[in-house]
Amino acid sequence: TYIRTCTKYGSVVWDPHQNYLIDKLEKVQNQSARFVLNDYELGASVTNMKHALHWEKLSERRKLFRMKFLDDIYNNRLLINRDVFLHDPFYVSERADHPKKIRPYSCRTDTFAFSFFPKTIEEWNRLPKDVLAANLVF
């Protein structure tokens, strides 16, 4: 519980996009599942173990935490000035966009493009209208 708690908050700002780093993080969870269930058999399915433990993929957890954190900033639930980081879009389509759309960042490097704000805002803007309207995500 302690490790998950510490990494949960760090995952908001450090969510790797490189597959080899994502795989390394998943490997830690796989080893944890084996430890929790005390099943080190070579042929045992780690996927089934994680399913039995009701553990979702860490990449999905990180995405959810990023979205929740952005929602907290958007709705002024944190001591982070939203006006500094979140700007109104130039155009909102009634048909394709939701009313909480945020202007995406322009990125020239992958380092910035895959950092918290650009990456999460892109995902936020792709959410369906009904999800944000009903607060189903958070």
N, C-alpha and C positions, 0 to 999 in steps of 0.2 A: 504494500500500500504506500509506503514511504517513497519508493522509487517512482511509482506512477504519479504521485502527487507532485513531486519536484519536476518531473519531465513534462507534466501536463501544461504547466505555465510556460516553460521554456519552448514548448512546441508551437506556441502562437507566433513567436518571432523566428524560430528556426525550424522550418519545414522544408527539408531538402527536395529538390526536383530531380536530382541525379538518381538513376535506378540503383546504382551500387550502394548509395547511402540509404535509400529506402529499404533495400534488401537487408542491410546490416541492422537497421532498427527492427525489422520484422524478425530477424534471427534472434534478437534478444527476447522478443515476446515468445517465439517458438521454444526457446530454452526454458523460459519461465513456465510455460504450459507443461512441459515435461517435468519440471521440478515440482510444480503444484500437484500434479497427478501422480508423481513418483513413477513415471513410465518412461524408461530409457531404452525400451526395446527398439532395435534398428528398424523393423518393419512397421512400427506403430505410426499411424497417420496424425501428424501434428495438427492438420486442418480439422480433423474430427475432435481432437482434444480441445482446440480453441472453441469449436462449436459447442461442445459439452459444457465448457466454462462460460459460454455466452460472451466471448470476447470478440469484438469486431477488429478489423484490420486497423493497425495504428495510423495508416494514412487517412482512413475515414475519420478516425477520432481527431486527428490534427486538423482536418478540414472543418469539422464541426466546431472545434474550439476557436479556430480562426474566424468562422462566420459569427459565432456568438460574441467574440471580442469586438468585431466590427459593428455588430448590432448594438453592443453596449456603448461604443463610441458614437455611433449614429444617433442614439437616443439619449445622449448626455448622461449616462449612468456611471461614467468614469471621470476622473479629473484630467481628462485629455481634451484640449480644445478642438472640437470637431471641425471648426472653420479653418483651422490651419491645414488639416489633412484631407478633408472631404469637401468637394466642391460640387455645386449644382451642374448638371450636364447642360451642354449647349442645346440639346434637343431631346424631348421625350416623346416617343411614339405612343399614341393611345392604344394601338393594336399590339405592338410588340414589346413594349417596356412596362415596367411597374412604376408606380409613383415615387418609390424610394430609390430610384436609379441615382448612381453617383458617377461623376465624370471620371473616366479612366485616366490613368497616368500615361504619359508618353515615355517610353523606355528605349534607350539606345544600347543598353548592355543587358545580358542575361542576369547578371548579378542583381541589378535593380528590378528587372522584369519579374523575377521569381521571388522577390522579397514580399513582405507582408501586405503592404497596401496595394500595389499593382495586381498581384496574384489574387488576393481576396476580393478586391473590387470587381474584377472580371467575373469571378464566380458569383458574387452577389448580384450583379446585373443580369446574370443568366437565370436567376431564380424565377419560378412562375409567380404571376401576380397573386394568386390565391394563397400561396405559401406565406408571403410577407403580410398580406392583408389579414390573415387569420392567426398570425404569429405562431405558425405550426413548427417552425424550425427551432425557435428559442423559447 
